[in-house]
Amino acid sequence: MIKPDRYPNGKHFAVTFSYDDGDKADRRLVDIFNNYGMKATFNLIPSRFDGETVVSSGELRSLYDGHEIACHSYSHPHLARLPLTGQSREIALGRLSLERLSGRLVRGMATPYGEKNDDTLVAMKAAGMAYCRNAGVSGGLSVPADFLDWMPSCHHTGAPAVIEKFRNEWIHQPWQYGGLLFIWGHSFEFDRADNWELAEQICSSLAGIDDVWFATNIEIYDYITAQRSLVISCDGDVIFNPSAVDVWVSQNGSPICIKGGDTIRL
């Protein structure tokens, strides 16, 4: 039986982080992530760049090297209170500004205040957003059915308890294979609470787990989308990968890699 329960190199789990607003504390947080080999997504607000409390537009390319830059709208309004035209402008201009400043494609976002409505969904699709992270928590390792309605596992304040359960229980339970641990927050919260040791604790407790793929939000999206695009014969003996992404699955517990564009017979 083929199961889509593997990540790159046959790993059973993935971990990703998402941080909002582009506060100057991102500099310290990026250093911690880099130190432990973590990868994160940073949702940025172009209209706020170069202020006293936020990162500068000129450091985007270097500061977030190895991580993902995503959109948090252009000016951080309550999107659901705006008409469709206003929401479209905020999301599209946010993406356009970030792409011009960073020299990268920007394909994901988090909505300000975690708010959205039906018009937000239309505006996100029109602006080419592949995913949208919510501000709530699932408490588990679920992978979203709809990436435009992506619920993270926990805020970083609740991460120690979730990580403890992950390390001591979930990682040993085969029915959890293919799970995703998604932690979110704001870097300035570590400053406000004077608890940067929490960021260190989170990263150090995850860094020692071998069976984990650390990835940005867009890397998770691209991988899962490619995995879901696999074409499998009725008897499960033939698998075609129509994407350009190498995808891993398992058969009877053994990992299998189907390279982009390849067809394999089992």
MOUR-V85319 format. One record per residue. N is the residue number from 1. RES is the residue in one letter. SS is DSSP state (hx for helix, st for strand, lp for the rest). Layout:
# MOUR-V85319
N & RES & SS
N & RES & SS
This chain:
# MOUR-V85319
1 & M & lp
2 & I & st
3 & K & st
4 & P & lp
5 & D & lp
6 & R & lp
7 & Y & st
8 & P & hx
9 & N & hx
10 & G & hx
11 & K & st
12 & H & lp
13 & F & st
14 & A & st
15 & V & st
16 & T & st
17 & F & st
18 & S & st
19 & Y & st
20 & D & st
21 & D & lp
22 & G & lp
23 & D & st
24 & K & lp
25 & A & lp
26 & D & hx
27 & R & hx
28 & R & hx
29 & L & hx
30 & V & hx
31 & D & hx
32 & I & hx
33 & F & hx
34 & N & hx
35 & N & hx
36 & Y & hx
37 & G & lp
38 & M & lp
39 & K & lp
40 & A & st
41 & T & st
42 & F & st
43 & N & st
44 & L & st
45 & I & lp
46 & P & hx
47 & S & hx
48 & R & hx
49 & F & lp
50 & D & lp
51 & G & lp
52 & E & lp
53 & T & lp
54 & V & st
55 & V & lp
56 & S & lp
57 & S & hx
58 & G & hx
59 & E & hx
60 & L & hx
61 & R & hx
62 & S & hx
63 & L & hx
64 & Y & lp
65 & D & lp
66 & G & lp
67 & H & lp
68 & E & st
69 & I & st
70 & A & st
71 & C & st
72 & H & lp
73 & S & lp
74 & Y & lp
75 & S & lp
76 & H & lp
77 & P & lp
78 & H & lp
79 & L & hx
80 & A & hx
81 & R & hx
82 & L & lp
83 & P & lp
84 & L & hx
85 & T & hx
86 & G & hx
87 & Q & hx
88 & S & hx
89 & R & hx
90 & E & hx
91 & I & hx
92 & A & hx
93 & L & hx
94 & G & hx
95 & R & hx
96 & L & hx
97 & S & hx
98 & L & hx
99 & E & hx
100 & R & hx
101 & L & hx
102 & S & hx
103 & G & lp
104 & R & lp
105 & L & lp
106 & V & lp
107 & R & lp
108 & G & st
109 & M & st
110 & A & st
111 & T & lp
112 & P & hx
113 & Y & hx
114 & G & hx
115 & E & lp
116 & K & lp
117 & N & lp
118 & D & hx
119 & D & hx
120 & T & hx
121 & L & hx
122 & V & hx
123 & A & hx
124 & M & hx
125 & K & hx
126 & A & hx
127 & A & lp
128 & G & lp
129 & M & lp
130 & A & lp
131 & Y & st
132 & C & st
133 & R & st
134 & N & lp
135 & A & lp
136 & G & lp
137 & V & lp
138 & S & lp
139 & G & lp
140 & G & lp
141 & L & lp
142 & S & lp
143 & V & lp
144 & P & lp
145 & A & lp
146 & D & lp
147 & F & hx
148 & L & hx
149 & D & hx
150 & W & st
151 & M & lp
152 & P & lp
153 & S & lp
154 & C & st
155 & H & st
156 & H & hx
157 & T & hx
158 & G & hx
159 & A & hx
160 & P & hx
161 & A & hx
162 & V & hx
163 & I & hx
164 & E & hx
165 & K & hx
166 & F & hx
167 & R & hx
168 & N & hx
169 & E & lp
170 & W & hx
171 & I & hx
172 & H & hx
173 & Q & lp
174 & P & hx
175 & W & hx
176 & Q & hx
177 & Y & lp
178 & G & lp
179 & G & lp
180 & L & st
181 & L & st
182 & F & st
183 & I & st
184 & W & st
185 & G & st
186 & H & lp
187 & S & lp
188 & F & hx
189 & E & hx
190 & F & hx
191 & D & hx
192 & R & hx
193 & A & hx
194 & D & lp
195 & N & lp
196 & W & hx
197 & E & hx
198 & L & hx
199 & A & hx
200 & E & hx
201 & Q & hx
202 & I & hx
203 & C & hx
204 & S & hx
205 & S & hx
206 & L & hx
207 & A & hx
208 & G & lp
209 & I & lp
210 & D & lp
211 & D & lp
212 & V & st
213 & W & st
214 & F & st
215 & A & lp
216 & T & lp
217 & N & hx
218 & I & hx
219 & E & hx
220 & I & hx
221 & Y & hx
222 & D & hx
223 & Y & hx
224 & I & hx
225 & T & hx
226 & A & hx
227 & Q & hx
228 & R & hx
229 & S & lp
230 & L & lp
231 & V & st
232 & I & st
233 & S & lp
234 & C & lp
235 & D & lp
236 & G & lp
237 & D & lp
238 & V & st
239 & I & st
240 & F & st
241 & N & lp
242 & P & lp
243 & S & lp
244 & A & lp
245 & V & lp
246 & D & lp
247 & V & st
248 & W & st
249 & V & st
250 & S & st
251 & Q & st
252 & N & lp
253 & G & lp
254 & S & st
255 & P & st
256 & I & st
257 & C & st
258 & I & st
259 & K & lp
260 & G & lp
261 & G & lp
262 & D & lp
263 & T & st
264 & I & st
265 & R & st
266 & L & lp
